Amino acid sequence: MIYKELSHPGSGGICVFIGAVRDITQNQKVNALFFEAYETMALKEMEKIATTASKQWNLNRLIMQHAVGEKKIEEPVVLVGASSAHRNDCFEACRFLIDTLKEKVPIWKKEFFDGKEEVWVTPHP
């Protein structure tokens, strides 16, 4: 349970963001997503992001997870969470974690549609 992973005696605030596969993108029916990652580099980048967030917002605990492989509609894809003494810090940290993960971590997304060829959404090496 995520709560237990983020719980800490000094944390009065715990915030979690979960990104999931939605069924429509740009007015097109989505069947599934596929995620590919350069795992070694992705984990290193996520560690850097976590270290930065922990220092900037004085976090007690944090979590960052991203799926690889195929994901169907409504399945979770990414999860970030933070706990801190005060709610504002964990809210701001979560926003930073998800935004920075999407910007810097080498994870690529392909979308599969009804009646249309699949498309890499993010630049693929």
C-alpha positions in Angstrom: 0.0 0.0 0.0 1.4 3.4 -1.0 0.3 5.1 2.2 2.6 2.8 4.2 5.5 3.6 1.9 5.0 7.3 2.3 3.9 7.4 5.9 6.4 9.0 8.4 5.9 10.3 12.0 7.0 13.8 10.9 4.6 13.9 7.9 1.4 15.9 8.2 0.9 15.8 4.5 1.0 12.9 2.0 0.3 13.5 -1.7 0.1 11.0 -4.5 -0.4 11.4 -8.3 -1.3 8.4 -10.5 -1.4 8.7 -14.2 -3.6 6.2 -16.1 -4.4 5.2 -19.7 -7.4 7.2 -20.9 -9.6 6.0 -23.8 -9.5 9.1 -26.0 -6.6 11.2 -27.2 -7.1 14.1 -29.6 -10.7 12.8 -30.4 -9.3 9.4 -31.3 -10.2 6.1 -29.6 -7.2 4.7 -27.9 -6.9 0.9 -27.4 -3.7 0.7 -25.4 -0.3 2.4 -24.7 3.1 0.8 -24.9 6.1 2.2 -22.9 9.7 1.6 -23.6 12.6 2.8 -21.4 16.4 3.0 -21.3 16.2 1.4 -17.9 19.7 2.1 -16.5 19.5 5.8 -17.5 15.9 6.1 -16.4 16.6 4.9 -12.9 19.6 7.3 -12.6 17.5 10.2 -13.8 14.7 9.3 -11.4 17.3 9.2 -8.5 18.5 12.7 -9.4 14.9 14.0 -9.5 14.2 12.4 -6.2 17.3 13.9 -4.6 16.5 17.3 -5.9 12.9 17.2 -4.7 13.8 15.8 -1.2 16.2 18.7 -0.6 14.0 21.4 -2.1 10.9 20.5 -0.2 12.4 18.8 2.9 10.5 15.6 2.1 10.4 12.7 4.6 9.6 10.1 1.9 8.9 9.9 -1.8 8.1 7.4 -4.4 8.4 7.3 -8.2 7.3 4.5 -10.5 6.7 4.2 -14.2 5.4 1.2 -16.1 7.1 -0.3 -19.1 5.4 -2.6 -21.7 1.7 -2.6 -22.7 -1.0 -0.9 -20.7 -4.7 -1.0 -21.3 -7.4 1.6 -20.7 -7.7 2.6 -17.0 -4.5 0.9 -16.0 -2.0 2.9 -14.0 1.1 4.0 -15.8 3.0 6.4 -13.5 2.9 7.0 -9.8 4.6 9.7 -7.8 4.1 10.5 -4.2 5.7 12.6 -1.4 5.3 13.1 2.3 6.3 16.1 4.3 5.6 18.1 7.4 3.2 20.3 5.6 0.7 19.8 2.7 2.0 22.5 0.5 5.5 21.0 0.2 4.2 17.5 -0.8 1.7 19.1 -3.3 4.5 21.1 -4.9 7.0 18.2 -4.8 4.5 15.9 -6.6 4.0 18.4 -9.4 7.8 18.7 -9.7 8.2 14.9 -9.7 5.7 14.2 -12.4 6.6 17.1 -14.6 10.4 16.5 -14.4 10.0 12.8 -14.9 8.1 13.4 -18.1 10.6 15.9 -19.3 13.9 14.2 -18.4 13.5 10.5 -18.0 14.1 8.4 -21.1 10.7 6.7 -21.4 8.9 6.5 -24.7 5.2 6.1 -25.3 3.4 4.5 -28.3 -0.4 4.9 -28.7 -2.6 2.2 -30.4 -5.8 3.4 -31.9 -9.0 1.9 -33.4 -8.6 1.8 -37.2 -5.4 3.8 -37.3 -1.7 2.9 -37.3 0.1 3.1 -33.9 2.1 6.3 -33.2 5.1 7.0 -31.1 4.0 10.0 -29.0 7.4 10.9 -27.6 10.5 10.9 -29.8 12.0 7.4 -29.9 15.7 6.9 -30.4 
